[in-house]
Amino acid sequence: MSTSTVRPSATALSRLRPVDSAGSAQVTIVDGFFAERQTTNRDRTIPHGFARLQDSGPLNNLRLAAGLEGQYQALADTGGNRTQAALQLGIGLRTLQRKLKEYKQKGLA
């Protein structure tokens, strides 16, 4: 990967300024093409994607896999069958076994 110095074009209206390394410099998009895209993403695209995840199931699977109650609910739903519970949660059998063991060691199970 090569690196090179960035230089403004001949038609640039201002000089390039370095970004504050402390991260205090903020960029605000107020109008134009990217402001419209930002608004569209915030108001339509992200909520639509979120709704699609909820409808299709993976989001709920992630929520279940992240919490203790989800794993025990999956076990209850499958009659204690760990393989089926792992499939329901969308995780591997070994992952489910490891999490259950961790909960038991922590006294949560």
Secondary structure, DSSP 8 states (H G I E B T S, - for coil): ---------TT-SS------TTS-------SSHHHHHHHHIIIIIHHHHHHHHHHHSHHHHHHHHHSHHHHHHHHHHTTT-HHHHHHHHTS-HHHHHHHHHHHHHTT--
